[in-house]
């Protein structure tokens, strides 16, 4: 329960903190930023899913959902139907997930050391702070 409260508060604060600057950016830039943020959170979620820190994976799944919702809203503002916007966002998430999982599967055949390096590089690239600092 405490974890849900903390995640909820972080989501609210994150949304509140980003509301003001995001309204000043053109929708196209906001959409690109949302894609980038989704990719980063999704990468972190997958990295943590392959480590003992699975609770962090759950946190980043929540971030992915939050960013997904923002992306859908931005796509609707750009003129897409809500159904089309949801489909676009889901396709992007599925494509990114498949790409990352394929990299992990390809690296697994190389051994534990290569997998650990890939996870650490991905964590650092996407600012997955808990894992990147190890």
C-alpha positions in Angstrom: 0.0 0.0 0.0 2.8 2.3 0.9 4.5 1.6 -2.5 1.3 2.4 -4.4 1.0 5.7 -2.5 4.6 6.7 -3.3 4.2 5.8 -7.0 0.9 7.7 -7.1 2.5 10.8 -5.5 5.4 10.6 -7.9 3.1 10.4 -10.9 1.1 13.4 -9.6 4.2 15.5 -8.9 5.7 14.4 -12.3 2.6 15.4 -14.1 2.3 18.7 -12.2 5.9 19.6 -12.8 5.8 18.9 -16.5 2.4 20.5 -17.2 3.6 24.0 -17.4 6.6 23.6 -19.8 4.8 21.0 -22.0 2.0 23.4 -22.7 4.6 25.8 -24.1 6.1 23.3 -26.6 4.5 22.5 -29.9 2.5 19.3 -29.9 5.0 17.6 -32.4 7.9 18.1 -30.0 5.7 16.9 -27.1 4.9 13.7 -29.1 8.6 13.1 -29.8 9.4 13.7 -26.1 6.7 11.2 -25.1 8.1 8.6 -27.5 11.5 9.1 -26.0 10.2 8.9 -22.4 8.2 5.7 -23.2 11.3 4.1 -24.7 13.4 5.0 -21.7 10.9 3.8 -19.1 10.2 0.6 -21.2 13.9 -0.1 -21.4 14.3 0.3 -17.7 11.3 -1.9 -17.0 12.7 -4.7 -19.2 16.2 -4.3 -17.7 14.8 -4.7 -14.1 12.7 -7.6 -15.2 15.9 -9.5 -16.0 17.4 -8.7 -12.6 16.6 -9.4 -9.0 15.1 -5.9 -8.7 11.7 -6.7 -10.1 9.9 -4.2 -8.0 11.7 -1.5 -10.0 10.4 -3.1 -13.2 6.8 -2.7 -11.8 7.5 1.0 -11.0 8.7 1.6 -14.6 5.7 -0.2 -16.0 3.6 2.4 -14.2 5.8 5.1 -15.8 5.2 3.5 -19.2 1.5 3.6 -18.7 1.6 7.2 -17.5 3.6 8.2 -20.6 1.3 6.2 -22.8 -1.7 8.1 -21.6 0.1 11.4 -22.2 1.1 10.3 -25.7 -2.4 9.3 -26.6 -3.6 12.7 -25.4 -1.0 14.5 -27.5 -1.8 12.4 -30.5 -5.5 13.3 -30.2 -4.5 17.0 -29.9 -2.6 16.6 -33.1 -5.7 15.5 -34.9 -5.8 11.7 -34.6 -8.8 9.9 -33.4 -8.6 8.5 -29.9 -8.7 4.9 -31.3 -6.0 5.7 -33.8 -3.8 7.4 -31.2 -4.1 4.4 -28.9 -3.2 2.1 -31.7 -0.2 4.2 -32.6 1.1 4.3 -29.0 0.6 0.6 -28.5 2.4 -0.3 -31.8 5.3 1.9 -30.7 5.5 0.2 -27.3 5.2 -3.3 -28.8 7.9 -2.6 -31.4 10.3 -1.2 -28.8 9.6 -4.1 -26.4 10.3 -6.7 -29.2 13.5 -4.9 -30.1 14.9 -4.8 -26.6 13.8 -8.4 -25.9 15.5 -9.6 -29.1 18.7 -7.9 -28.1 18.6 -9.6 -24.7 17.8 -13.0 -26.3 20.7 -12.6 -28.8 23.0 -11.6 -25.9 22.0 -14.4 -23.7 23.6 -16.9 -26.1 26.9 -15.1 -25.5 26.9 -15.8 -21.8 26.1 -14.1 -18.5 28.9 -11.5 -18.7 27.6 -10.2 -22.1 24.1 -10.1 -20.8 25.1 -8.2 -17.7 27.0 -5.7 -19.8 24.0 -5.2 -22.1 21.7 -4.6 -19.1 24.2 -2.2 -17.6 24.7 -0.3 -20.8 20.9 -0.1 -21.4 20.4 1.0 -17.8 23.0 3.8 -18.1 21.7 4.9 -21.5 18.1 5.2 -20.1 19.0 6.6 -16.7 17.7 3.5 -14.8 19.4 4.8 -11.7 19.3 1.9 -9.3 20.9 -0.5 -11.8 23.1 1.9 -13.7 25.0 2.8 -10.5 25.9 -0.9 -9.7 
